[in-house]
Amino acid sequence: MKNSKYTKFVVITMVVLFVIVSMLSCTIHQSNSSNSSNKLPPGQAKKMSGSKSAKAYAPGQQKK
């Protein structure tokens, strides 16, 4: 009888510890989408600067 009481206690303790460790190890990863939302399209940047061409503001059009 004593053996089963201790076994039951140990099993319940292990389950509770597992749940606690599982909850503590959860992390939330947030993407940094605010950076991309602050960027203007090339045409809008051109209008704001007064340039004639939007080529300088388009990332795919940069000279290497």
C-alpha positions as protocol buffer text, in pm:
chain_id: "A"
residue {
  index: 1
  type: MET
  ca { x: 0 y: 0 z: 0 }
}
residue {
  index: 2
  type: LYS
  ca { x: 272 y: 249 z: 91 }
}
residue {
  index: 3
  type: ASN
  ca { x: 447 y: 187 z: -237 }
}
residue {
  index: 4
  type: SER
  ca { x: 144 y: 284 z: -444 }
}
residue {
  index: 5
  type: LYS
  ca { x: 87 y: 608 z: -246 }
}
residue {
  index: 6
  type: TYR
  ca { x: 447 y: 717 z: -304 }
}
residue {
  index: 7
  type: THR
  ca { x: 429 y: 615 z: -668 }
}
residue {
  index: 8
  type: LYS
  ca { x: 110 y: 816 z: -715 }
}
residue {
  index: 9
  type: PHE
  ca { x: 268 y: 1117 z: -546 }
}
residue {
  index: 10
  type: VAL
  ca { x: 582 y: 1093 z: -761 }
}
residue {
  index: 11
  type: VAL
  ca { x: 380 y: 1062 z: -1082 }
}
residue {
  index: 12
  type: ILE
  ca { x: 163 y: 1364 z: -995 }
}
residue {
  index: 13
  type: THR
  ca { x: 474 y: 1564 z: -901 }
}
residue {
  index: 14
  type: MET
  ca { x: 645 y: 1474 z: -1228 }
}
residue {
  index: 15
  type: VAL
  ca { x: 339 y: 1574 z: -1431 }
}
residue {
  index: 16
  type: VAL
  ca { x: 311 y: 1908 z: -1249 }
}
residue {
  index: 17
  type: LEU
  ca { x: 683 y: 1977 z: -1298 }
}
residue {
  index: 18
  type: PHE
  ca { x: 656 y: 1889 z: -1668 }
}
residue {
  index: 19
  type: VAL
  ca { x: 364 y: 2129 z: -1713 }
}
residue {
  index: 20
  type: ILE
  ca { x: 547 y: 2408 z: -1529 }
}
residue {
  index: 21
  type: VAL
  ca { x: 867 y: 2361 z: -1730 }
}
residue {
  index: 22
  type: SER
  ca { x: 668 y: 2347 z: -2054 }
}
residue {
  index: 23
  type: MET
  ca { x: 494 y: 2673 z: -1973 }
}
residue {
  index: 24
  type: LEU
  ca { x: 817 y: 2848 z: -1875 }
}
residue {
  index: 25
  type: SER
  ca { x: 1001 y: 2740 z: -2188 }
}
residue {
  index: 26
  type: CYS
  ca { x: 743 y: 2893 z: -2424 }
}
residue {
  index: 27
  type: THR
  ca { x: 870 y: 3202 z: -2603 }
}
residue {
  index: 28
  type: ILE
  ca { x: 702 y: 3440 z: -2841 }
}
residue {
  index: 29
  type: HIS
  ca { x: 893 y: 3554 z: -3148 }
}
residue {
  index: 30
  type: GLN
  ca { x: 779 y: 3874 z: -3309 }
}
residue {
  index: 31
  type: SER
  ca { x: 895 y: 3972 z: -3652 }
}
residue {
  index: 32
  type: ASN
  ca { x: 1025 y: 4321 z: -3697 }
}
residue {
  index: 33
  type: SER
  ca { x: 760 y: 4423 z: -3948 }
}
residue {
  index: 34
  type: SER
  ca { x: 759 y: 4787 z: -3833 }
}
residue {
  index: 35
  type: ASN
  ca { x: 1086 y: 4838 z: -4021 }
}
residue {
  index: 36
  type: SER
  ca { x: 938 y: 4737 z: -4356 }
}
residue {
  index: 37
  type: SER
  ca { x: 619 y: 4938 z: -4301 }
}
residue {
  index: 38
  type: ASN
  ca { x: 817 y: 5261 z: -4249 }
}
residue {
  index: 39
  type: LYS
  ca { x: 986 y: 5234 z: -4589 }
}
residue {
  index: 40
  type: LEU
  ca { x: 834 y: 5432 z: -4872 }
}
residue {
  index: 41
  type: PRO
  ca { x: 784 y: 5303 z: -5222 }
}
residue {
  index: 42
  type: PRO
  ca { x: 1044 y: 5440 z: -5465 }
}
residue {
  index: 43
  type: GLY
  ca { x: 792 y: 5669 z: -5636 }
}
residue {
  index: 44
  type: GLN
  ca { x: 688 y: 5830 z: -5308 }
}
residue {
  index: 45
  type: ALA
  ca { x: 1050 y: 5886 z: -5203 }
}
residue {
  index: 46
  type: LYS
  ca { x: 1114 y: 6046 z: -5542 }
}
residue {
  index: 47
  type: LYS
  ca { x: 822 y: 6285 z: -5495 }
}
residue {
  index: 48
  type: MET
  ca { x: 937 y: 6386 z: -5148 }
}
residue {
  index: 49
  type: SER
  ca { x: 1295 y: 6457 z: -5257 }
}
residue {
  index: 50
  type: GLY
  ca { x: 1200 y: 6625 z: -5584 }
}
residue {
  index: 51
  type: SER
  ca { x: 1417 y: 6395 z: -5798 }
}
residue {
  index: 52
  type: LYS
  ca { x: 1328 y: 6324 z: -6160 }
}
residue {
  index: 53
  type: SER
  ca { x: 1395 y: 5951 z: -6131 }
}
residue {
  index: 54
  type: ALA
  ca { x: 1292 y: 5692 z: -5872 }
}
residue {
  index: 55
  type: LYS
  ca { x: 1582 y: 5468 z: -5975 }
}
residue {
  index: 56
  type: ALA
  ca { x: 1798 y: 5578 z: -5681 }
}
residue {
  index: 57
  type: TYR
  ca { x: 1526 y: 5479 z: -5435 }
}
residue {
  index: 58
  type: ALA
  ca { x: 1450 y: 5133 z: -5577 }
}
residue {
  index: 59
  type: PRO
  ca { x: 1662 y: 4862 z: -5404 }
}
residue {
  index: 60
  type: GLY
  ca { x: 1675 y: 4644 z: -5715 }
}
residue {
  index: 61
  type: GLN
  ca { x: 1811 y: 4926 z: -5929 }
}
residue {
  index: 62
  type: GLN
  ca { x: 2125 y: 5005 z: -5725 }
}
residue {
  index: 63
  type: LYS
  ca { x: 2460 y: 4981 z: -5902 }
}
residue {
  index: 64
  type: LYS
  ca { x: 2705 y: 4731 z: -5759 }
}
